[in-house]
Amino acid sequence: MQWDKLINDKRFGLEYLHDDGRRGGRSEFRRDYDRLVFSSPFRRLQNKTQVFPLPGSVFVHNRLTHSLEVSSVGKSMADVISSALRDKYAGQPWVNRLYHIGDIVAAACLAHDLGNPPFGHSGEKAIAAFFSEGEGQPLKDKLTAVQWLDVTNFEGNANSLRALTNQFHGRRCGGFAMTYSTLAAVVKYPYDSQLAGQSGKFGFFDTESATYRRIADELDIPRLPSPPGTVRYARHPLVYIVEAADDICYEVMDLEDAHKLKILTTAEVIDTLMAYFPAERHDHLQQVMDTVEDPNEKIAYLRSSVVGRLVESSANVFLENEQAILDGTFEGHLLDHLPALEKDAYAGSCELSCNKIYNSADVVDIELAGNRIITFLLSKLTGAVCDPGLYYSRLLLSQVPGQYDVHAPDLFTRVQAVLDHVSAMTDVYALDLYRKLNGMSLPAV
């Protein structure tokens, strides 16, 4: 892959309006960022669970604050990389394109969770389980093999590409009409559901396979060897930065939230975060923490120090492996290649999170409630699109927003419209609809 082709400000769906000579105060990639900030799907992330229940008296991260922080971390890392690459390629006629790396990554980070359903990652699992284990199983004989894999491995990242590019009923061609580079930087797993394997991860549904092919062809992203009938591409290099920023924010911010919720003690979190630094720095870190009494401030200081260290180390890994990344031969993630100290500390953070955070009562309660709500909504809505002539089906489908084509002639299009609708819901909207359909709440009379 070549940087001059990978950084492309042509807009998906609006190619006919592309103007290479356009000038102005904002780059097209900065327009991507602004377009996302002002969009309804992005605003809805404020009412979607990240890990912990949405806040009562203690404010923890939701999908919106997580995405903003990932964008901040991603841009910092990208700016370090961009500066080094501009020095390396000084004199090349396309070198100024490298200035845009920070804006591309910032926008892609904002968009990376746009397709995630309500109730955190458990929402993805609930949708997949509805088809693989629940009431959706009879649909298997009515869908193609690939369509069945798409729904039984429902993946938020694949749904993000769909949310960004699909022309929903009555909407603009090209969806958000984002630049090709920003779209490519969102797709962490550039292959279809046939290659999802045990992880269940993939980057585009069958309906967006042609979309990603257009993106890859435009940016000259090569196809990699894959089994017959399947499609796998190399990753756009900036995906590695988006992914690292996401992973850093997940592990470090979850520790801070768990501390605020008293799931983890101050000592546990301090010990875990101190492990990212060599012993000779511990005295200095402790001295700074001793200047404040509030335990939350101590943790916040350590958290910012760890994020800064991981940003620098991850940027170095990218730069050291740039050629392998461009060749599509780089293995794993940037964080897999950290120096031993940071790598071991990150593994320790992951272990603590798995043992004490993700299995905590509050988190499991959200999973249980979210699973029940999503399963119920899918049951009612898929039942309605399978038998649209029934009286109840007509009533229910009349309340679905018009952008979702629940009356399409093709069954899978109708099922996918249901998934579009449910995955776009906020936690509160999904709960409210669940209550209404169960007769537990009624409009005021």
Buried (B, 14 or more C-beta within 10 A) or exposed (E): BEBBBBBBBBBBBBEEEEEEEEEEEEBBBBBBBEBBEEBEBBEBBBBBBBBBBBEEEEEBBBBBBBBBBBBBBBBBBBBBBBBBBBEEBEEEEEBEBBBBBBBBBBBBBBBBBBBBBBBBBBBBBBBBBBBBEBBBEEBBEEBEEBBBBBBBBBBBBBBBBBBBBBEBBEEEEBBBBBBBBBBBBBBBBBBBBBBBEEEBBBBBBBBBBEBBBBBBEBBEBEBBEBEEEEBBBBBBBBBBBBBBBBBBBBBBBBBBBBBBBEBBEEEBBBEBBBBBBEEEEEEEBEEEBEEEEEBEEBBBBBBEBBBEBBBEBBBBBBBEBBEEBBEBEBEEBBBEBBEEBBBEBBBBBBEBBEEBBBEBEBBEEBBEBBBEBBBBBBBBBBBBBBEBEEEEBEEBBEEBEEBBBBBBEEBBBBBBBBBBBBBBBBBEBBBBBBEEBEEEEEEEE
